Amino acid sequence: MKVAELGLDSLIREHEMNNDYFFAQDQAGSLQRVHVVRHSSEHESEGDAAKRAAYALDDGRPLRRIDSDTFQILDTGALVTLVRD
């Protein structure tokens, strides 16, 4: 699925409704939904929880954050890049 096929406005609206995921684009131009999986306790501050955040695709494959815009799919090594609003 390509960004142009979905319409950026609908993606932005969907993202604003749920902050537990965002979209990233792979090298072929396909959009991937990236879920933010937080492992925090009730005694942990928000800053600490953000540091411990983990990321996964819709199909459950884990991601490793490379930098602020780039993530690596662990099982394939492929990179996806954050789609900004």
QUIFENKA-V345246 format. One record per pair of residues at least 12 apart in sequence whose C-alpha atoms are under 6 Angstrom apart, sorted by sequence separation. I is the first residue (numbers start at 1). J is the second residue. D is the distance in whole Angstrom. If there is no record, write none. Layout:
# QUIFENKA-V345246
i/j/d
I/J/D
I/J/D
This chain:
# QUIFENKA-V345246
i/j/d
22/34/5
69/81/5
21/34/5
69/82/5
21/35/4
20/35/6
21/36/6
38/53/5
20/36/5
37/53/6
37/54/5
36/54/6
37/55/6
36/55/5
35/55/6
35/56/5
34/56/6
34/57/5
33/57/6
33/58/6
2/29/6
2/30/5
1/30/5
2/31/6
1/31/6
26/80/4
25/80/5
24/80/6
25/81/5
24/81/5
24/82/4
24/83/5
23/83/6
